[in-house]
């Protein structure tokens, strides 16, 4: 049911918002500065409120975001969830009713035919993922591309993101009033004007309000979905406040904001400090009068008679220092004070504070990463940071798992709503529609560790003399990551670690172990011939790499026994006699 005209005018006119609106916009803006690298006007002005407009303009002109890269490292690392081996959207193959054409199935539509993005998966990872990290109070609305659809046509619903700024008012799970990024155009007299478009969404209908004149009148289009709930998904993140009507959420990356703000503020000061401190300032004996303006600093503009700044001395009245020219010094008049010796020079500047500021900026960035257990992504080595701590991979993976839960929930709800739109009139049985939905398990087989981090872990393990199996497992992990694009080489190396019990041991240790009976002869033979054995196994059985570890070891042991038997039957010829 559409609200009254007075209610709509209150929303459109900016007179009414939901009670958390101001705070949600504040959270959105806090994240946007770092997620998009925008100039942080408020942050700079809060820190330096008494600076002139000229200085503020200069700061903005030279500003380069120091936090964009740090934020980007975290979001990029989290996007590895998509590459997890256990991240899959699995649709049932035997649950599609005969009333649905093969080319119109839920799987076909969601994975190949979503407008603009082709698949729900592409939409989420290219658009919604970063949106989710930046703006936890934003929403996704699944809506039809066209409100007027023929009865025999399948709807083409698609997800649309709305930021906190666009979510003007709502009552949780009942209705939402949002401002679209779409615009309308209307004619007034001889001029064309741009208008606004809004949506009112409730449990039964979607109303599109398109501005048609300067009076604030709207054209109304309505689509009846009859789902019994608004086709709206809350991005949510971490719930800060919640009641029956409204909720206030924070991005899972919001703990970074405080330190990122400090980094931005201090970096802006650092930029200004570098310009002031790193370049030389010259001094010279004032007394060389500008010949062009005769020391007045002004010239008379031809034609107008108006005074203008002297282009020779730039209004100083005396010649400023020029490092590429000689400085002329007049001799002192009789009884006058002679010019100082030397008559000019360079002011020495203390650059210590520049180094301190730069270190502080790096520490702020490191601290920001630490708040979300991502300190291993820091450019500053852990042992060089002022408050560095050893990275805890389990803590980081717990954090990533929480993000993965958000990912799965949003994708799952999006597909659910698409299913309701497209098939509620074709498959009237709710249970049968539910059976068409895919299974999306929360992935756990991911690791956001960098190659450098894993390599350092391996080095520390070896130095600490960890168990060889533990070291071999870490090396296998490292190799799997490094050769992820070369499946053949990756499979070879990983299988080597699986079946070669002596991988990583020195040849001296192996020889000593065989001689003393600590190492079986078969094990040593497998180690010595591992590449040839694996290549032979694959040639004899193309599915060898898919076998269990025990089955692979059994094949290797068979080859080793064959080698021993062959060696025992080989007749060794005596060396020729002289």
DRENLO-586385 format. One record per residue (C-alpha): residue in three letters; y, x, z. Coordinates in steps of 0.02 Angstrom, whole numbers, plus 50000, padded with zeros to 5 digits. Layout:
AlaYXZ;...
END
This chain:
Unk500005000050000;Unk501675007149945;Unk503005009650081;Unk504655000450077;Unk506105006149969;Unk507085010850125;Unk505655021950184;Unk505525030550014;Unk507415033450010;Unk507335041250183;Unk506005053550123;Unk506845057249957;Unk508545059050038;Unk507915071950162;Unk508215060750314;Unk506415059550373;Unk505015072350386;Unk503415073650485;Unk503705081050660;Unk502975098250619;Unk503875099850452;Unk505155112850506;Unk503835123750588;Unk502635122650440;Unk504005128050319;Unk504455142350437;Unk502635148150438;Unk502565146850248;Unk504155157150227;Unk503545170050353;Unk502005173150247;Unk502845171450077;Unk503985186550106;Unk502475197950118;Unk501255188850003;Unk502485188449857;Unk503625203049900;Unk505195192249907;Unk506815199149979;Unk506845194750166;Unk508645188950179;Unk508475181550353;Unk507555196750423;Unk508875208950364;Unk510355198250417;Unk509595195350589;Unk509445214150615;Unk511145218650544;Unk512255203250567;Unk513905212950565;Unk513635221950401;Unk514805217750260;Unk514295207250111;Unk514435223050005;Unk513135232050110;Unk511975216850111;Unk512095216149921;Unk511705234649910;Unk510175232750023;Unk509515218649915;Unk509785228449755;Unk508775243549812;Unk507455233849910;Unk505625236949873;Unk504395227349982;Unk503425239150096;Unk502255225250149;Unk501715217949982;Unk500415231549957;Unk499735230050134;Unk499575211150121;Unk498805213149948;Unk497475225150014;Unk496915212250141;Unk496865197750016;Unk495955208449888;Unk494695213950018;Unk494395195950072;Unk494145190649891;Unk492535201049895;Unk491775185249970;Unk491615179049790;Unk490525194249746;Unk489335191849893;Unk487555190849831;Unk487265174949931;Unk488835166049871;Unk488215152649752;Unk488625134849702;Unk486905127449670;Unk486815110249592;Unk485195100149600;Unk484345099049431;Unk483325083449463;Unk484595071949548;Unk485635066249399;Unk485415047449366;Unk484935042549190;Unk486565032849175;Unk487535049249166;Unk487555058148999;Unk486935076149002;Unk488615083048946;Unk489515072849081;Unk488545078449235;Unk489435084149391;Unk488855102049365;Unk489415102149184;Unk491135095649230;Unk491425106249386;Unk490805122549311;Unk491425121149132;Unk492675107149102;Unk493985106649240;Unk495685104949155;Unk496635121449140;Unk495435131549248;Unk493735127049169;Unk492805127949335;Unk493155123549516;Unk492645141249560;Unk493955148649442;Unk495305137049509;Unk494925141749688;Unk494895160649667;Unk496335161749545;Unk497505149149629;Unk496935141549791;Unk496265156849881;Unk497935165949895;Unk498795149249925;Unk497605146050070;Unk497955163150148;Unk499835160950132;Unk500105142850181;Unk498845135250301;Unk499845118950313;Unk499775116150126;Unk498605103350051;Unk497555100649895;Unk497625083649811;Unk496245079349688;Unk496985067249562;Unk496635060949386;Unk497495069049238;Unk497925051649172;Unk498225035949274;Unk497745024449130;Unk495945027449076;Unk494845016548966;Unk493385008149060;Unk492085017648957;Unk492885034748987;Unk492475047149124;Unk493955052149231;Unk494525070249225;Unk495095073649403;Unk495785090749447;Unk496455099149606;Unk498325101549633;Unk499075112349770;Unk500585106849873;Unk501505118849988;Unk502125114750162;Unk503865112750090;Unk503195099449971;Unk502235089750105;Unk503675079050167;Unk502785066650279;Unk501025060750316;Unk499855052750440;Unk498275062950448;Unk496815055750347;Unk497825039950309;Unk499285043450192;Unk500355057650121;Unk502075058250038;Unk502325074149935;Unk503575081149812;Unk502855087549649;Unk503355103149554;Unk503405091849402;Unk505105085949342;Unk505715070749248;Unk507165069049128;Unk508335054349111;Unk509865050249008;Unk511535045449081;Unk512905043048953;Unk512845057548834;Unk512045069448957;Unk510245072949000;Unk509805075749182;Unk508295082649274;Unk507475071549403;Unk506115072849534;Unk504325066549544;Unk503455061549706;Unk501725055349751;Unk501195043349886;Unk499335044649920;Unk498305033650035;Unk496495028350058;Unk496495016449910;Unk497845021649785;Unk498905035649715;Unk500695030849672;Unk501725041849558;Unk503615039649578;Unk504635046549433;Unk506535047049448;Unk507375037549305;Unk509245038149348;Unk510555046249457;Unk510505031649580;Unk508815037249644;Unk507805023449561;Unk506005027249517;Unk504705021949390;Unk503055017749476;Unk501315021849409;Unk499785017649513;Unk497975023049507;Unk496705013849616;Unk495335025549677;Unk494605014849820;Unk493815029549910;Unk494255023450084;Unk495115040150119;Unk496525049750037;Unk495865062349909;Unk496735075950007;Unk496065092350078;Unk496955101550218;Unk496885120550200;Unk496955121750390;Unk496635139950439;Unk496845141550628;Unk497325125150712;Unk498795127750829;Unk499175109550875;Unk498215093950833;Unk498275075550874;Unk497745059250794;Unk499215059250674;Unk499785077050636;Unk499185094950645;Unk500025111950644;Unk499035126450574;Unk499265145150553;Unk498585156250416;Unk497155167350471;Unk498275181750417;Unk499755175750520;Unk499415188250662;Unk500015201650539;Unk501745193850522;Unk502575201350676;Unk502155219250628;Unk502525216050444;Unk504255209750491;Unk504575225550590;Unk504005236050441;Unk505195226750324;Unk506685228450441;Unk506395246750475;Unk506025250850294;Unk507675243350238;Unk508565254450364;Unk507515269050304;Unk508065266350124;Unk509885266550176;Unk509595281650288;Unk508775291450147;Unk510265288450033;Unk511465293750171;Unk510485308650236;Unk509495316150094;Unk510925319049974;Unk512285332050009;Unk514045327450064;Unk515415339350014;Unk517005343550106;Unk518525352350036;Unk520285356850085;Unk521405342350044;Unk522915348549954;Unk522505349049770;Unk523625335149708;Unk523005324849562;Unk524005330149410;Unk523795313649320;Unk524485301949455;Unk525525314949549;Unk524635310949711;Unk524965292149710;Unk523195286949665;Unk523885274149541;Unk524355273149359;Unk525385260249267;Unk524385250049144;Unk525165250248973;Unk525805233348914;Unk525725224349081;Unk526615236749192;Unk525345232849329;Unk524715246949441;Unk522895251949417;Unk521765264749501;Unk521925282249434;Unk520385286149330;Unk520545304749366;Unk520535305149556;Unk519795287549578;Unk521275282449685;Unk521185296649811;Unk522825304749757;Unk522025321849767;Unk520595328649665;Unk518885324649740;Unk517575337949743;Unk516565340549584;Unk515025351549605;Unk515105356449421;Unk516875363049423;Unk517815376449516;Unk518905371049662;Unk520685376749640;Unk521615381749798;Unk523485384349803;Unk524125399749889;Unk525005396350052;Unk526875395550045;Unk527915407750147;Unk527685403050328;Unk526365389950280;Unk524595388250344;Unk523335396650233;Unk521835387050166;Unk520245388750268;Unk518945401150213;Unk517935394750125;Unk519045380350066;Unk517535368750045;Unk515705366850086;Unk514205355650117;Unk513955345550274;Unk512295348950358;Unk511355332950397;Unk509985329750523;Unk508525321850431;Unk507395321050584;Unk507695302450604;Unk507095299350425;Unk505385306450468;Unk505325296350628;Unk505765280350536;Unk504475283350400;Unk503125286350532;Unk503645270350621;Unk503515260150460;Unk501755266950429;Unk501275263050608;Unk501905245150591;Unk500855242850434;Unk499335250250521;Unk499605238650671;Unk499735223650554;Unk498055228050478;Unk497305230350650;Unk497745212450701;Unk496495205950572;Unk495235220250595;Unk495695228150429;Unk496395244750491;Unk495175254150379;Unk496275249050232;Unk497745258850299;Unk498485273150197;Unk498685282350362;Unk497065290750415;Unk496375283650576;Unk496475300150667;Unk498295302550618;Unk498995285750670;Unk499885285250836;Unk498845270950907;Unk497345271650792;Unk495655265450845;Unk493935266950770;Unk493605253050647;Unk492345240350705;Unk491425233650553;Unk490625219350650;Unk492335213050707;Unk492965213650528;Unk491445204350462;Unk491675190850594;Unk493445188450532;Unk492875187850351;Unk491535175050396;Unk492875163350465;Unk493815164950300;Unk492195161950204;Unk491945145850302;Unk493655139950245;Unk493225144450066;Unk491605134650065;Unk492375119450151;Unk493805118050025;Unk492685120249872;Unk491405108249945;Unk492715094749980;Unk493495097049808;Unk491845094249720;Unk491485079349833;Unk493115070949783;Unk492825074649598;Unk491115066749615;Unk491875051049691;Unk493185049649554;Unk491995051749408;Unk490415042849461;Unk490785029349591;Unk490785016149454;Unk489275023249363;Unk488215027349517;Unk488635013749641;Unk487335019449768;Unk488235031249888;Unk486645040549936;Unk486245044149753;Unk488005050749726;Unk487815061849878;Unk486195068649808;Unk487145074949656;Unk488215086649761;Unk487865105349761;Unk487315116249905;Unk488585129749951;Unk488035140750095;Unk489305151250187;Unk488995168950122;Unk488575182750244;Unk488025196750128;Unk489715204750101;Unk490515220150167;Unk492365223650155;Unk492165242150196;Unk492905254050068;Unk491895267749984;Unk492915280650080;Unk492525272050246;Unk490655271950210;Unk490695290150153;Unk491585295050315;Unk490295285250416;Unk488895294750330;Unk489735311350368;Unk489955306850551;Unk488115301350561;Unk487535317950491;Unk488655327750608;Unk488015317750756;Unk486215320150695;Unk485805301650681;Unk484055295950638;Unk483665300350457;Unk483205282550414;Unk484905276450474;Unk485775289450367;Unk484695285150217;Unk485135266650237;Unk486995270750240;Unk486815281750086;Unk485875267849997;Unk487305255950037;Unk488555268349970;Unk487595270849809;Unk487375252149783;Unk489255249949792;Unk489695264849683;Unk488485260149544;Unk488695241349550;Unk489125240849364;Unk487635251749312;Unk486135241249360;Unk484835253249291;Unk485495268249388;Unk485795257749544;Unk484015251149544;Unk483325268649519;Unk484305276149663;Unk484025261749784;Unk482165261749747;Unk482145280449779;Unk482805277449954;Unk481545263549979;Unk479965273249934;Unk480415291449965;Unk480215294550150;Unk480895312150131;Unk482535307650045;Unk483925318150115;Unk482805331350195;Unk482955349550145;Unk481585357850044;Unk481315370550185;Unk481005356650312;Unk479805348050193;Unk478815364050160;Unk478715367650346;Unk478165349750383;Unk476775350250253;Unk476175367250314;Unk476075361150494;Unk475335344250452;Unk476855334350506;Unk477105327750330;Unk475695320350225;Unk475355328850061;Unk475525312249969;Unk477265309650043;Unk477805326949984;Unk477115323749810;Unk478035307149797;Unk479645316049847;Unk479405329949720;Unk479015317849577;Unk480045302749629;Unk481045300449469;Unk479535302349355;Unk478485290849465;Unk479795276949465;Unk480065278149278;Unk478175277249251;Unk478055262149369;Unk479415252849272;Unk478605256849105;Unk476935250149167;Unk477695235149255;Unk479455229449200;Unk479595218849358;Unk479315233949471;Unk481085233749542;Unk480845215849602;Unk479285220049703;Unk479325221149893;Unk479615238049973;Unk477795238850031;Unk477155235249856;Unk478285248549782;Unk477655261249909;Unk475855256649867;Unk476175260649683;Unk476955277349729;Unk475485281649842;Unk474265277649702;Unk475195289449585;Unk475195303149718;Unk473315301349745;Unk473055302649558;Unk474105318549557;Unk473075326149699;Unk471445321749612;Unk472065329249449;Unk472615345249535;Unk470915347149621;Unk469985346149457;Unk471105358149364;Unk470225374649328;Unk471355389349360;Unk471015404149246;Unk470925421449322;Unk472285433249266;Unk471775444849123;Unk471125461949173;Unk471915477549110;
END
